[in-house]
């Protein structure tokens, strides 16, 4: 069983940035589904923005939803939201929760994401 959606971090039509229960942050594009019967209503940007997390998946008011496995398997990792220290702290907290509260050092989260740590201006 793949991880379920914990929260929607960003809605940028037609892409949802999702945080999964294991702490991963991934982008899911709904574009391939927008011209398919039941999902056509999602073409309306205003309606699309009404996406909510429901029972580990993403759903809309008129009961459109995606299989949680589809959301996980067809989404792609992203680091575009990890612009601030707070974002990294939230990701670390999610990873700690997924690991049963085992502490996860911040530098490990940074390394896992393949990011280069930057020192503040004037620091060596």
N, C-alpha and C positions, 0 to 999 in steps of 0.2 A: 504494500500500500504506500502510495506517495504522500508526502506532507500535504496538509490541507492549508487553505488560505487563512491567515490570522487577521490581516487588515489590508485595505486598499490604501496605498500611500499617495497615489497620484492618478488622476483621470485626465488623460490627454488624448482625446478622440483620434483614432480608434484604439489607442493603447491604454492598458491598465498596468500600473506598476503595483505589484503585489508583494506583500511580505508573507512568507509561509511560516508555519509553526516551527520549522527547524531553523528559522532565522534568515534563510535565503531571501534575497530581494531580486525579483525577476520581472521582466516586461512581457505581457501577453498581448498580442495583437488580435483584435476581433475582426480585422478587415476581411480575412477569408470567409467569414460567416455572414457578413452583412447583407449579402444578396440571397440568402437562403431563407425561404418561407418564414418560419417562426421568428427568426432573428432580424427580419427587415426593419422592424420598428426601431432597432438600435441605430439605424442610419440617421435618426433624428438626434443631433448632438445634445440637445437639451434633455431628451429622454435618456440617452446614453449616460449622461452625468449622474443619473439617479441610481447607479450601481451601488449595491450594498453587499457586505459579507453576510452569508446565511449558511449556517451549518457547514462551515469549511469550504464553501464555494462562493461564487459571485452570482448574484441574482438581481433582477429588475422587477419593478412593480407589477408587470403583467405576466410574471412567472417565467420569463426567459432565464435560463441559467446554463452554466457549463459544468461538465463533469469535472470534479476536482483533479482527476488524473490528467485530463486534457489541459487544464490550466497549468499544471506543473510541468508536464512533458513537452508542451508546445511553447513554453515561455523561455526567454533568454535572460541570462544573468545581466545585471546592470550595476554600475557604480555611479551613475550620474546623480543620484540623490545623496551620495556620501561626501558632501562638500564641507561639512562642519564637524567639529569635535562632537557635538550633540548627536549628530546622525550616527557617528561611530559608536558612541556610548549606547544608543538605543539598539544598534545591531548587536553589540556585545551582550547586552542584557537579554536579548532574544536568544542568542546562542547559549548563554548560561542557563536560561530556562529550559531550552531543549536538551541540554546536557545534565539536567537534574541539579541545577544550582552550582555545578562545579565552576569555580572562577576561570574566566577566560581572559588572559592578559590582552590589553588593547593592541599591543604590537603584533600579536598573533592574528587578530582580526585584520589589521592593516596588511600584513604579509599574505594572508589567505586571499585577500582581494587583489593582490598584485599591485597595490598602491605604493608609491614612493613616499616615505615620511618626509615632511618639509619642516624645517625649523622656522620659527618666527624671525622676522627681519632683525638683523643685528646679532642673532645667536649663532654660535659656531658649533 
